[in-house]
Amino acid sequence: MTVGGFVVVLYVLEAIDTVSGNRLDGWGIRPLTMDGLWGVAFAPMLHGGWGHLVANTVPLLVLGFLVLMSGIGRGLAATGLIWLIGGLGTWLTGGPYLHLGASVLIFGWLTYLLVRGIFTRSVGQILLGVVVLFVYGSLLWGVLPGQNGISWQGHLFGAVGGVVAAWALSANVRRGRRAPAGGAAPLP
């Protein structure tokens, strides 16, 4: 329901953008400009037309659902880290064009799902990561410079955000592995 609701919001925003002559798109990320910094907050909710949004819809639904399966709080925390790191990284390094689209989240969720099992040493999460890699792994080529007008920087920093989120949100599990039985702190 949460991911589905988010996607509905994206479609409503694209409808408003279309009716307004694409005025909402101006809220995307414009690298290294003060006004463009607002795009960090808004860019993942805006798309460069219906084709862009439709192309993002299925990966958003599938990967978003899988991320939220570990719990709404954890999934939203991962999404927040991905959103922030992806947006700031794009703002700092993006090319001289407008950056927008939910692919920041898609790439972040993808890498989050791929590596969180490694950090938690959870067999189930590792297996899920392998399945996700098999189905969506080819997307990872999108972090490399390629086609003009496609924000590989957003893809790259979204992916970096996913790895950071997986690492940060597995801290308790990693600490638990280091602590000896009985809860005493490990010796230096």
Beta strands, then each sheet from edge to edge (+ up, - down):
end
